[in-house]
Amino acid sequence: MKLDWENSKAVKLLSLGAMAFVLAACNTATKNQTEDTLGITDQQEVAEAKPIDQSNNLRAFCPKTILRAGTETYRTFEGGVKKDEPGALNSLQFQSTITDVARECNYSPSNLNMRVGVKGRVINGPTGLTGTLNVPLRVAIANTANEVVYSQLHQVPVTIPEGGSNAFFSFVASNINIPVPDKNNLVVYVGFDEGPPS
């Protein structure tokens, strides 16, 4: 009888140890999988991808996303008024602001494939109207030597409903494919851009 109890106790201890190991593994996996993603990455695919260095830190392989200072806000004015003119704010139609950015990465043998997500808000100004407007949103990737390896300007439609004064928008740039970098020296820049779509 004593022997049976000891065996039962040993089995319980082994079971508890195994359960603790599984829970620890789950917690570690969750911590690595959820940071700075759009919630759409196949983590098994990422884990099996060819790393670009010998470390095991998967997060190091996905370039950081930076909202460049001065490009987080975009304003449109009535009648061709320029933003630097005195009293320009009295002619403000719309002000658009980026509120959040995120990215995710997947590696293939020769390419780094990325998706970059942007969220923002548009509000009416003193001369603002309701309806649809396009906000010019640029996603660019450059290395630390400021050499641009990818750049795309997107016209993102935003609709302010009749009787409304603001609207939220979200956009995902999903067809970003660049050669696998040989160093972790890339940065993703996001911001409004009034320039040509180069």
FENVEN-V751311 format. One record per backbone hydrogen bond with DSSP energy under -0.5 kcal/mol. NH is the residue of the N-H (numbers start at 1). CO is the residue of the C=O. Records with the same first field share a line. If there is no record, write none. Layout:
NH = CO + CO
//
This chain:
5 = 1
6 = 2
7 = 3
8 = 4
9 = 5
10 = 6
11 = 7
12 = 8
13 = 9
14 = 10
15 = 11
16 = 12
17 = 13
18 = 14
19 = 15
20 = 16
21 = 17
22 = 18
23 = 19
24 = 20
25 = 21
26 = 22
27 = 23
28 = 24
29 = 25
30 = 26
31 = 27
32 = 28
33 = 29
34 = 30
35 = 31
37 = 34
43 = 41
46 = 42
47 = 43
48 = 44
49 = 45 + 46
58 = 56
60 = 57
61 = 58
62 = 59
63 = 61
64 = 186
66 = 64 + 188
68 = 66 + 190
71 = 68
74 = 96
76 = 94
78 = 91
80 = 77
81 = 78
85 = 82
88 = 85
90 = 87
91 = 88
92 = 89
93 = 76
94 = 76
95 = 123
96 = 74
97 = 121
98 = 72
99 = 119
100 = 119
102 = 117
103 = 36
104 = 115
106 = 113
108 = 111
112 = 178
113 = 106 + 111
114 = 112 + 176
115 = 104
116 = 173
117 = 102
118 = 171
119 = 100
120 = 169
121 = 97
122 = 167
123 = 95
124 = 165
125 = 93
127 = 92
128 = 125
131 = 160
133 = 158
135 = 156
137 = 135 + 154
138 = 136 + 191
139 = 152
140 = 189
141 = 150
142 = 187
143 = 147
144 = 185
146 = 143
148 = 146
149 = 141
150 = 141
152 = 139
154 = 137 + 152
156 = 135 + 154
157 = 155
158 = 133
160 = 131 + 158
161 = 159
164 = 161
167 = 122
169 = 120
171 = 118
173 = 116
174 = 172
176 = 114
177 = 175
178 = 112
180 = 110
185 = 183
187 = 142
188 = 64
189 = 140 + 187
190 = 66
191 = 138
192 = 71
193 = 136
198 = 196
//
